[in-house]
Amino acid sequence: MKKKAGLLSVAAGTIGLSLVLAGCGDDDATSANEEADGEGSEAADREDWPEKFVYGLVPGEDPSVLESRWDPMREYLEDRLGIEVEFFHGTDYTAMIEAMRAGHVHTAHFGPFAYVLANERADIEAFSMGINSLEDAAYNSIIIALEDSGIDTLEDLEGKDFAWVDPTSASGHLFPKAHIINELGMTNDEVDDMFGNVVFAGGHDSAFISVLNGDVDAAGVADFIIGNLEDTHGDHPNYDNIKIVSTSGDIPRGPDAYLSDLPDSFKEELEQAFFDMVDQPELEEFLSAANFEAGWIPADDSDFDIMRETAAALGMSPEELMN
């Protein structure tokens, strides 16, 4: 660059211009060297990146249909990360966990209990959570009763008729039961024995309606059911008399998690790529179809401590709670 500046200065015919151009040449050389150093540094940072990034999907439908729907995300990540991206279809969460433990899958989406199990078995870390809205990031289990039921605290449930949703329902049985266990310092069996009659209503709506109709004194349901039934049962004479006796801790949605031993530079780039998806116009249709209209937000392993606490309170493993 200095030689080029010198030639330009001779053509200009003045020493002053020669000095100016020589100075510009020095700046250009510095800029070029810095750019080259930057490219070299970036290349060095990527030396230990995987040659191909594998993202795991547990199919809830035909894998080819699922892959077609998620293909815009794959294309976006390929462009953003600068490496090939492919999907891995696990038959279930257990298969996904094993694939990650073997290092065949770098990142996958898990249900909250499945994540806790994967964290134990495959050394993975939660980093993001896809949501429809900020309010959708977490929900709660609630114990409901009628205003005139005489049930104002969890202790007042003693001897009352009670409805759970389903034995395997997280927010309609496992979480509210663990909440009672922890709040009252009881055992699982003691909670089972504290009520008068116990029924499994089969659905959040059925459990809620059983309280409305006075068929049971109280029920454990997910908090969203109150709003969901307003259109169909808002005119019920007891609808406005429903009260929340107690509320569980926040129950998180399922996270995306990556292998802990991935390079830090790769993790950082991947995280930012996920967080930036919501700003990509070409992904709008995909985000809507995947029920992630608000995109991905940061998630952390500690967000799922409530899953561990629930499992401990019920004396069950995360694997047992998944079944």
Secondary structure in CASP SS format (residue, H / E / C, confidence):
PFRMAT SS
TARGET T0000
AUTHOR 0000-0000-0000
METHOD secondary structure of the structure
MODEL  1
M C 1.00
K H 1.00
K H 1.00
K H 1.00
A H 1.00
G H 1.00
L H 1.00
L H 1.00
S H 1.00
V H 1.00
A H 1.00
A H 1.00
G C 1.00
T C 1.00
I H 1.00
G H 1.00
L H 1.00
S H 1.00
L H 1.00
V H 1.00
L H 1.00
A H 1.00
G H 1.00
C H 1.00
G H 1.00
D H 1.00
D H 1.00
D H 1.00
A H 1.00
T H 1.00
S H 1.00
A H 1.00
N H 1.00
E H 1.00
E H 1.00
A H 1.00
D H 1.00
G H 1.00
E H 1.00
G H 1.00
S H 1.00
E H 1.00
A H 1.00
A H 1.00
D H 1.00
R C 1.00
E C 1.00
D C 1.00
W C 1.00
P C 1.00
E C 1.00
K E 1.00
F E 1.00
V E 1.00
Y E 1.00
G E 1.00
L E 1.00
V C 1.00
P C 1.00
G C 1.00
E C 1.00
D C 1.00
P H 1.00
S H 1.00
V H 1.00
L H 1.00
E H 1.00
S H 1.00
R H 1.00
W H 1.00
D H 1.00
P H 1.00
M H 1.00
R H 1.00
E H 1.00
Y H 1.00
L H 1.00
E H 1.00
D H 1.00
R H 1.00
L H 1.00
G C 1.00
I C 1.00
E E 1.00
V E 1.00
E E 1.00
F E 1.00
F E 1.00
H E 1.00
G C 1.00
T C 1.00
D C 1.00
Y H 1.00
T H 1.00
A H 1.00
M H 1.00
I H 1.00
E H 1.00
A H 1.00
M H 1.00
R H 1.00
A C 1.00
G C 1.00
H C 1.00
V C 1.00
H C 1.00
T E 1.00
A E 1.00
H E 1.00
F C 1.00
G C 1.00
P H 1.00
F H 1.00
A H 1.00
Y H 1.00
V H 1.00
L H 1.00
A H 1.00
N H 1.00
E H 1.00
R H 1.00
A H 1.00
D C 1.00
I E 1.00
E E 1.00
A E 1.00
F E 1.00
S E 1.00
M E 1.00
G E 1.00
I C 1.00
N C 1.00
S C 1.00
L H 1.00
E H 1.00
D H 1.00
A H 1.00
A E 1.00
Y E 1.00
N C 1.00
S E 1.00
I E 1.00
I E 1.00
I E 1.00
A E 1.00
L E 1.00
E H 1.00
D H 1.00
S H 1.00
G C 1.00
I C 1.00
D C 1.00
T C 1.00
L H 1.00
E H 1.00
D H 1.00
L H 1.00
E C 1.00
G C 1.00
K C 1.00
D C 1.00
F E 1.00
A E 1.00
W E 1.00
V C 1.00
D C 1.00
P C 1.00
T C 1.00
S C 1.00
A H 1.00
S H 1.00
G H 1.00
H H 1.00
L H 1.00
F H 1.00
P H 1.00
K H 1.00
A H 1.00
H H 1.00
I H 1.00
I H 1.00
N H 1.00
E H 1.00
L H 1.00
G C 1.00
M C 1.00
T C 1.00
N H 1.00
D H 1.00
E H 1.00
V H 1.00
D H 1.00
D H 1.00
M H 1.00
F C 1.00
G C 1.00
N C 1.00
V E 1.00
V E 1.00
F E 1.00
A C 1.00
G C 1.00
G C 1.00
H H 1.00
D H 1.00
S H 1.00
A H 1.00
F H 1.00
I H 1.00
S H 1.00
V H 1.00
L H 1.00
N C 1.00
G C 1.00
D C 1.00
V C 1.00
D C 1.00
A E 1.00
A E 1.00
G E 1.00
V E 1.00
A E 1.00
D C 1.00
F H 1.00
I H 1.00
I H 1.00
G H 1.00
N H 1.00
L C 1.00
E H 1.00
D H 1.00
T H 1.00
H H 1.00
G C 1.00
D C 1.00
H C 1.00
P C 1.00
N C 1.00
Y H 1.00
D H 1.00
N H 1.00
I E 1.00
K E 1.00
I E 1.00
V E 1.00
S E 1.00
T E 1.00
S C 1.00
G C 1.00
D C 1.00
I E 1.00
P E 1.00
R C 1.00
G C 1.00
P C 1.00
D E 1.00
A E 1.00
Y E 1.00
L E 1.00
S C 1.00
D C 1.00
L C 1.00
P C 1.00
D H 1.00
S H 1.00
F H 1.00
K H 1.00
E H 1.00
E H 1.00
L H 1.00
E H 1.00
Q H 1.00
A H 1.00
F H 1.00
F H 1.00
D H 1.00
M H 1.00
V H 1.00
D H 1.00
Q C 1.00
P H 1.00
E H 1.00
L H 1.00
E H 1.00
E H 1.00
F H 1.00
L H 1.00
S H 1.00
A H 1.00
A C 1.00
N C 1.00
F C 1.00
E C 1.00
A C 1.00
G C 1.00
W E 1.00
I E 1.00
P E 1.00
A C 1.00
D C 1.00
D H 1.00
S H 1.00
D H 1.00
F H 1.00
D H 1.00
I H 1.00
M H 1.00
R H 1.00
E H 1.00
T H 1.00
A H 1.00
A H 1.00
A H 1.00
L H 1.00
G C 1.00
M C 1.00
S C 1.00
P H 1.00
E H 1.00
E H 1.00
L H 1.00
M H 1.00
N C 1.00
END
